[in-house]
Amino acid sequence: MAGLLSLPDDVIIVFIYSITIFYAITWIFNTKITSHSPWVDKLLLILGGYIAGTSLTGAPLIVAVYMRYVAKECLRNTLFVLWFILVSIKMSTFIMVGVSIDWLFSLYLIPVAAIGHVLGTRVHQKITNNDQVFKQWVGGALFIISSFGLLKLFLS
């Protein structure tokens, strides 16, 4: 079976760091991925779904479309549900290809994800007051960390 399960580690690492650097740059320079037409919406959703399926980092592409149709106050909760669905699909795929899963441990993580969501919602409300400054700092940190990760990979 071809796909994520058979790709070399280096390919996955470069893919994830590259996507992270791309998002970091958009945050540092306050560039938004936006859509203003139905065909671009579909393209962003397809790309976001594919990237989310391979590495669970496709949310910004999906958010670019969702922001047009979902109230800002509901966006985080809506994306949490989407994340839960995507993880469920990914776990189902792992089962179908025979990946061994520790079910008890996986079930223990559900309350942890719920607690993280509640705490994250509270923090998110505070962050939105200084949204641009926060994004620039986080974008800068992500850019530096991911760049070092790629550098380490290429030098080894």
Helices and strands as residue ranges (DSSP letters): G 4-6, H 9-28, H 38-55, H 59-69, H 72-96, H 103-127, G 128-130, H 131-155
